[in-house]
Amino acid sequence: MDYNAQLDFAIDRLHQEGRYRTFIDIERKQGQFPHATWRKPDGSEQQITVWCGNDYLGMGQHPVVLAAMHEAIDATGAGSGGTRNISGTTVYHKRLEAELADLHGKEGALVFSSAYIANDATLSTLPKLFPGLIIYSDELNHASMIEGIKRNGGAKRIFRHNDLDHLRALLQADDPKAPKLIAFESVYSMDGDFGPIREICDLADEFNALTYLDEVHAVGMYGPHGGGVSERDGLAHRIDIINGTLGKAFGVFGGYIAASDKMCDAIRSYAPGFIFTTSIPPAVAAGAAASIRHLKTDQALRDKHQEQAKVLKLRLKGLGLPIIDHGSHIVPVVVGDPVHTKMLSDMLLERYGIYVQPINFPTVPRGTERLRFTPSPVHGSDEMNQLVQAMDELWSHCALNRAELAG
């Protein structure tokens, strides 16, 4: 085989389909988020506004977080020194896990290097702990959940998105004595819709199934303490395993699960994705713990975030743009074509200094390609006015049919 030719073929196919992704060289400056500097390939620079970051609340530059990280790095140095089992567990990791357990009202928590790894490692390990386990997975679950379920070697059932009747039928069709787990999300990040947590918990009770909830796009932003949608709805106690991230609303890096002490201990002891990887640096753990502590009491910041999302959706709807609105903070504008989506993204950046990456297949189904905006409390009226004006002008310039797409 001509390996280089095969690589060329694979990459060219992405170009032809309009799905080739490029990295944009961006330098964020402390205290200036959502503004940043775009370093262009020709060496020139342009000031831009970031509209697609997952640092939803701007906590990545919050003074409380930065102070905690500086203190920890001055005290301990840069890295953790190894895996948690060998030399990578510090007082900072233990404090962080205590904060996470408290956040979700669980006995314990376990920190991983990312929420992707937390999902993958946990879901691929559970069949080792519960032989014969059947996992029921929402069809729109994140890729990390899908990978973990695929790799575990156990039985799996895929139910149609948020379709409780389909889930019930699948549960009824299997052996009542078989161990079962239902895996789903609280906020699905591409459409911004919510999972029916209460109803799935009711089915889990009826069929004696465990529940696994991904709260990655909800922790810090929903609930009276930022515990996610399950906390907001008073349902966290009914979830057996909660997955979350430290890299979005909490503004730092890493992922975790929160569950019973026994569950965390078993995953810690059996999951290769935990056992054989270096732990997050102490300074990162310190920053994450500080962020969680702060957000447990900063309801005003959560309220401002929701207000900004509502305002942006209302204004884009007023232009007749085809946005998807399920009441969450996610603001997707459906373009429906990968080439047009990339063109809009490029023009927003080059002409207006607005940075939003195109979302294409396989992240979303073909024909639903989109721009996904993530307003934050620090996006002011000037930034929003600029975005709305730019979208109005470019949508007309690109001759996109608003009414047809909206329908």
C-alpha positions as CSV (number, residue, x, y, z in Angstrom):
1,M,0.0,0.0,0.0
2,D,1.1,3.6,-0.7
3,Y,0.5,5.0,2.8
4,N,1.0,8.6,1.8
5,A,-1.4,8.3,-1.0
6,Q,-4.0,6.8,1.3
7,L,-3.6,9.6,3.7
8,D,-4.0,12.1,0.9
9,F,-7.2,10.4,-0.2
10,A,-8.7,10.5,3.3
11,I,-7.9,14.1,3.8
12,D,-9.0,15.1,0.3
13,R,-12.3,13.5,0.9
14,L,-12.9,15.8,3.9
15,H,-12.0,18.8,1.7
16,Q,-14.4,17.7,-1.0
17,E,-17.3,17.3,1.5
18,G,-16.6,20.6,3.1
19,R,-15.8,18.9,6.4
20,Y,-12.1,19.6,6.7
21,R,-11.3,21.3,10.0
22,T,-8.6,23.8,10.6
23,F,-7.1,25.0,13.8
24,I,-7.3,28.8,14.4
25,D,-4.3,30.1,16.3
26,I,-5.9,32.1,19.2
27,E,-4.3,33.8,22.1
28,R,-6.6,34.6,25.0
29,K,-5.6,37.4,27.3
30,Q,-6.3,37.3,31.0
31,G,-9.1,39.6,32.0
32,Q,-10.3,40.2,28.4
33,F,-12.4,37.2,27.7
34,P,-14.4,36.8,25.3
35,H,-11.9,38.9,23.4
36,A,-8.8,37.3,22.0
37,T,-6.1,37.7,19.4
38,W,-6.2,35.7,16.1
39,R,-2.7,35.1,14.8
40,K,-3.1,34.6,11.1
41,P,-1.0,32.3,8.9
42,D,0.7,35.3,7.3
43,G,1.9,36.5,10.7
44,S,-0.5,39.3,11.1
45,E,-2.9,39.7,14.0
46,Q,-6.6,40.5,14.4
47,Q,-8.7,41.1,17.5
48,I,-11.7,38.8,17.6
49,T,-14.6,37.9,19.9
50,V,-14.9,34.2,20.8
51,W,-18.5,32.9,20.4
52,C,-17.9,29.2,20.5
53,G,-16.0,28.6,23.7
54,N,-17.2,26.2,26.4
55,D,-15.9,28.3,29.2
56,Y,-19.6,29.2,29.6
57,L,-19.3,31.5,32.6
58,G,-15.8,32.9,32.1
59,M,-14.4,31.1,35.1
60,G,-11.2,30.3,33.2
61,Q,-10.1,33.8,34.0
62,H,-11.8,34.4,37.3
63,P,-9.5,35.8,40.0
64,V,-10.6,33.2,42.6
65,V,-9.6,30.4,40.3
66,L,-6.3,32.0,39.2
67,A,-5.3,32.7,42.8
68,A,-5.9,29.1,43.8
69,M,-3.8,27.9,40.9
70,H,-1.0,30.3,41.7
71,E,-0.9,29.2,45.3
72,A,-0.9,25.5,44.4
73,I,1.8,25.8,41.8
74,D,4.0,27.8,44.1
75,A,3.5,25.2,46.8
76,T,3.9,22.0,44.8
77,G,5.3,22.7,41.4
78,A,3.9,21.9,38.0
79,G,3.0,18.2,37.6
80,S,1.4,15.6,39.8
81,G,4.3,13.2,39.5
82,G,2.4,10.1,38.3
83,T,-0.7,8.0,38.4
84,R,-3.0,8.2,41.4
85,N,-2.0,4.8,42.6
86,I,1.8,5.5,42.6
87,S,2.6,9.1,43.3
88,G,-0.1,11.3,41.8
89,T,-2.6,11.7,44.6
90,T,-2.3,15.0,46.6
91,V,-4.3,16.9,49.1
92,Y,-5.6,19.0,46.2
93,H,-7.1,16.0,44.5
94,K,-8.8,14.8,47.7
95,R,-10.2,18.3,48.3
96,L,-11.5,18.5,44.7
97,E,-13.2,15.1,45.0
98,A,-14.8,16.2,48.3
99,E,-16.1,19.4,46.6
100,L,-17.5,17.3,43.7
101,A,-19.2,14.7,46.0
102,D,-20.8,17.6,48.0
103,L,-21.9,19.3,44.8
104,H,-23.9,16.3,43.7
105,G,-25.0,15.0,47.1
106,K,-23.0,11.8,46.6
107,E,-20.7,9.9,49.0
108,G,-17.8,10.1,46.7
109,A,-16.3,11.3,43.4
110,L,-13.4,10.3,41.2
111,V,-11.4,12.7,39.1
112,F,-10.1,11.8,35.6
113,S,-8.0,13.6,33.1
114,S,-11.1,14.6,31.1
115,A,-14.8,14.0,31.0
116,Y,-14.3,12.0,27.8
117,I,-12.0,9.6,29.7
118,A,-14.3,9.5,32.6
119,N,-17.2,8.4,30.4
120,D,-15.1,6.0,28.4
121,A,-13.3,4.4,31.3
122,T,-16.4,4.1,33.5
123,L,-18.8,2.7,30.9
124,S,-16.2,0.3,29.6
125,T,-15.5,-1.0,33.1
126,L,-19.0,-1.5,34.4
127,P,-19.6,-4.9,32.7
128,K,-16.5,-6.2,34.6
129,L,-18.3,-5.2,37.8
130,F,-21.7,-6.4,36.8
131,P,-21.4,-9.5,34.6
132,G,-24.1,-9.7,31.9
133,L,-24.8,-6.0,32.2
134,I,-27.0,-4.5,29.5
135,I,-26.5,-0.8,28.8
136,Y,-29.4,1.2,27.3
137,S,-28.0,4.3,25.5
138,D,-29.7,7.3,24.0
139,E,-28.9,7.5,20.3
140,L,-27.6,11.1,20.7
141,N,-25.2,10.3,23.6
142,H,-21.7,11.9,23.3
143,A,-19.0,10.1,21.4
144,S,-17.2,9.3,24.7
145,M,-20.2,7.4,26.0
146,I,-20.6,5.6,22.7
147,E,-16.9,4.5,22.7
148,G,-17.1,3.3,26.3
149,I,-20.2,1.3,25.6
150,K,-18.7,-0.2,22.4
151,R,-15.5,-1.2,24.1
152,N,-16.9,-2.9,27.2
153,G,-17.8,-6.1,25.3
154,G,-21.2,-6.3,26.9
155,A,-24.7,-6.1,25.5
156,K,-26.1,-2.7,24.5
157,R,-29.4,-1.3,23.3
158,I,-29.8,2.0,21.6
159,F,-33.1,3.8,22.2
160,R,-34.4,6.6,20.0
161,H,-33.6,10.1,21.4
162,N,-35.6,10.9,24.5
163,D,-38.2,8.2,23.4
164,L,-39.5,6.8,26.6
165,D,-41.8,4.3,24.9
166,H,-38.9,2.9,22.9
167,L,-36.8,2.6,26.0
168,R,-39.6,0.8,27.9
169,A,-40.0,-1.6,25.1
170,L,-36.3,-2.4,25.1
171,L,-36.3,-2.9,28.8
172,Q,-39.3,-5.2,28.7
173,A,-37.8,-7.3,26.0
174,D,-34.7,-8.3,28.1
175,D,-34.3,-10.8,30.9
176,P,-35.8,-9.3,34.1
177,K,-32.9,-10.7,36.1
178,A,-30.1,-9.2,33.9
179,P,-28.3,-6.2,35.4
180,K,-29.2,-3.1,33.5
181,L,-28.0,0.5,33.2
182,I,-29.5,3.5,31.4
183,A,-27.0,6.0,30.0
184,F,-28.2,9.5,28.9
185,E,-27.5,13.2,29.1
186,S,-29.1,16.1,30.9
187,V,-28.4,18.7,28.2
188,Y,-27.6,17.5,24.6
189,S,-25.0,20.0,23.4
190,M,-25.8,20.1,19.7
191,D,-29.5,20.8,19.9
192,G,-29.6,22.1,23.5
193,D,-32.5,19.9,24.5
194,F,-33.0,18.2,27.9
195,G,-33.1,14.6,28.8
196,P,-36.3,13.4,30.6
197,I,-34.5,12.6,33.8
198,R,-37.5,12.0,36.1
199,E,-39.2,9.7,33.6
200,I,-36.0,7.7,33.0
201,C,-35.5,7.4,36.7
202,D,-39.0,6.0,37.0
203,L,-38.3,3.4,34.3
204,A,-35.0,2.5,36.1
205,D,-36.9,1.9,39.3
206,E,-39.5,-0.2,37.6
207,F,-36.9,-2.4,35.8
208,N,-34.3,-2.3,38.6
209,A,-31.7,-0.5,36.4
210,L,-28.8,1.7,37.3
211,T,-28.8,5.3,36.0
212,Y,-25.8,7.0,34.4
213,L,-26.2,10.8,33.6
214,D,-23.8,12.9,31.7
215,E,-24.1,16.5,33.1
216,V,-21.1,17.9,31.2
217,H,-23.1,20.8,29.6
218,A,-25.0,21.6,32.8
219,V,-22.7,21.5,35.8
220,G,-22.0,25.0,37.2
221,M,-24.9,26.4,35.2
222,Y,-28.0,24.7,36.5
223,G,-29.3,24.1,40.0
224,P,-29.1,26.2,43.1
225,H,-25.4,25.2,43.6
226,G,-24.4,24.4,40.1
227,G,-25.0,20.7,40.4
228,G,-26.7,20.5,37.0
229,V,-30.2,19.8,35.8
230,S,-30.5,16.8,38.1
231,E,-30.0,19.2,41.1
232,R,-32.3,21.8,39.6
233,D,-35.1,19.3,39.3
234,G,-34.4,17.7,42.7
235,L,-33.4,14.3,41.1
236,A,-29.7,13.9,41.8
237,H,-30.3,11.4,44.6
238,R,-32.0,9.2,42.0
239,I,-29.0,9.0,39.7
240,D,-26.4,6.3,40.5
241,I,-23.5,7.8,38.5
242,I,-23.1,11.4,37.5
243,N,-20.5,12.4,34.9
244,G,-19.2,16.0,34.7
245,T,-16.4,18.1,33.4
246,L,-14.1,20.6,35.0
247,G,-13.2,22.1,31.6
248,K,-16.4,23.9,30.6
249,A,-18.4,26.0,33.1
250,F,-15.8,25.5,35.8
251,G,-13.2,26.9,33.4
252,V,-10.3,24.6,34.2
253,F,-9.5,21.0,33.0
254,G,-10.5,17.4,33.8
255,G,-13.5,15.3,34.3
256,Y,-15.1,13.2,37.0
257,I,-17.8,10.8,38.2
258,A,-19.8,11.2,41.4
259,A,-21.4,8.2,42.9
260,S,-21.5,6.0,46.0
261,D,-18.2,5.3,47.8
262,K,-18.4,1.7,46.7
263,M,-19.0,2.6,43.0
264,C,-16.1,5.1,43.0
265,D,-13.8,2.6,44.7
266,A,-14.7,-0.2,42.2
267,I,-14.1,2.1,39.2
268,R,-10.9,3.3,40.7
269,S,-9.7,-0.2,41.2
270,Y,-10.7,-1.7,37.8
271,A,-10.8,1.0,35.1
272,P,-7.6,1.1,33.0
273,G,-8.4,4.6,32.0
274,F,-7.9,5.7,35.6
275,I,-5.3,3.3,36.8
276,F,-2.7,3.8,34.0
277,T,-2.8,7.6,33.4
278,T,-1.1,10.5,35.1
279,S,-3.4,12.5,37.3
280,I,-4.2,16.1,36.7
281,P,-1.7,18.6,38.1
282,P,-2.3,19.8,41.6
283,A,-2.7,23.4,40.4
284,V,-5.5,22.4,38.1
285,A,-7.2,20.5,40.9
286,A,-6.9,23.5,43.1
287,G,-8.3,25.8,40.5
288,A,-11.2,23.5,39.8
289,A,-12.0,23.2,43.5
290,A,-12.0,27.0,43.9
291,S,-14.3,27.3,40.9
292,I,-16.8,24.8,42.2
293,R,-16.8,26.5,45.6
294,H,-17.4,29.9,44.1
295,L,-20.1,28.8,41.8
296,K,-22.0,27.0,44.6
297,T,-23.0,30.5,45.8
298,D,-22.9,32.7,42.6
299,Q,-26.5,32.3,41.4
300,A,-26.3,35.8,39.9
301,L,-23.7,34.6,37.4
302,R,-25.9,31.6,36.4
303,D,-28.9,33.9,36.0
304,K,-26.9,36.3,33.8
305,H,-25.8,33.4,31.6
306,Q,-29.3,32.2,31.0
307,E,-30.5,35.8,30.3
308,Q,-27.8,36.3,27.7
309,A,-28.8,33.0,25.9
310,K,-32.4,34.1,25.9
311,V,-31.7,37.5,24.5
312,L,-29.5,36.1,21.7
313,K,-32.0,33.5,20.7
314,L,-34.8,36.1,20.7
315,R,-32.8,38.5,18.5
316,L,-31.8,35.7,16.0
317,K,-35.4,34.5,15.9
318,G,-36.4,38.1,15.1
319,L,-34.2,37.9,12.0
320,G,-36.0,34.8,10.9
321,L,-32.9,32.6,11.3
322,P,-33.5,28.9,11.8
323,I,-32.4,28.5,15.4
324,I,-33.1,25.5,17.6
325,D,-34.5,26.6,21.0
326,H,-35.2,24.0,23.7
327,G,-34.8,26.5,26.6
328,S,-31.2,25.7,27.4
329,H,-28.1,28.0,27.0
330,I,-27.2,26.3,23.7
331,V,-27.8,28.5,20.6
332,P,-27.6,26.5,17.4
333,V,-28.3,28.1,14.0
334,V,-28.9,25.4,11.4
335,V,-27.4,26.0,8.0
336,G,-27.9,22.6,6.6
337,D,-24.9,22.4,4.3
338,P,-21.2,21.9,5.2
339,V,-19.8,24.2,2.6
340,H,-22.2,27.0,3.5
341,T,-21.5,26.5,7.2
342,K,-17.8,26.7,6.7
343,M,-18.2,29.8,4.4
344,L,-20.3,31.6,7.0
345,S,-17.7,30.7,9.7
346,D,-14.8,32.0,7.6
347,M,-16.6,35.2,6.7
348,L,-17.7,35.9,10.3
349,L,-14.0,35.6,11.3
350,E,-12.4,37.5,8.5
351,R,-14.9,40.3,8.0
352,Y,-16.2,40.9,11.5
353,G,-13.7,39.3,13.9
354,I,-16.3,36.9,15.2
355,Y,-15.0,33.4,15.9
356,V,-17.5,30.5,15.7
357,Q,-16.5,27.1,14.4
358,P,-18.7,25.1,12.0
359,I,-20.3,22.0,13.4
360,N,-20.4,19.3,10.7
361,F,-20.9,15.5,10.4
362,P,-20.1,13.3,12.3
363,T,-20.8,15.6,15.3
364,V,-24.2,16.2,13.9
365,P,-26.2,14.3,11.2
366,R,-25.6,15.3,7.5
367,G,-28.0,18.0,6.5
368,T,-28.1,19.6,9.9
369,E,-24.7,21.4,9.8
370,R,-24.8,24.4,12.0
371,L,-23.1,27.3,13.8
372,R,-23.3,26.8,17.6
373,F,-23.1,30.0,19.6
374,T,-22.3,30.0,23.3
375,P,-23.1,33.3,24.9
376,S,-21.6,34.0,28.3
377,P,-22.2,36.6,31.1
378,V,-19.2,38.5,29.8
379,H,-20.5,38.9,26.2
380,G,-21.8,42.5,26.4
381,S,-24.4,44.4,24.4
382,D,-21.8,45.6,21.9
383,E,-20.6,42.1,21.1
384,M,-24.1,40.8,20.8
385,N,-25.1,43.7,18.5
386,Q,-22.1,43.0,16.3
387,L,-23.0,39.3,16.1
388,V,-26.6,39.9,15.2
389,Q,-25.8,42.5,12.6
390,A,-23.2,40.2,11.0
391,M,-25.5,37.2,10.9
392,D,-28.2,39.3,9.3
393,E,-25.9,40.7,6.6
394,L,-24.2,37.4,5.9
395,W,-27.3,35.3,5.7
396,S,-28.7,37.6,3.0
397,H,-25.3,37.8,1.3
398,C,-25.1,34.0,1.1
399,A,-28.7,33.8,-0.2
400,L,-29.8,31.3,2.4
401,N,-33.5,30.7,2.6
402,R,-34.6,31.6,6.1
403,A,-38.2,30.5,5.9
404,E,-37.4,27.2,4.2
405,L,-34.6,26.3,6.7
406,A,-36.8,27.4,9.7
407,G,-39.5,25.0,8.5
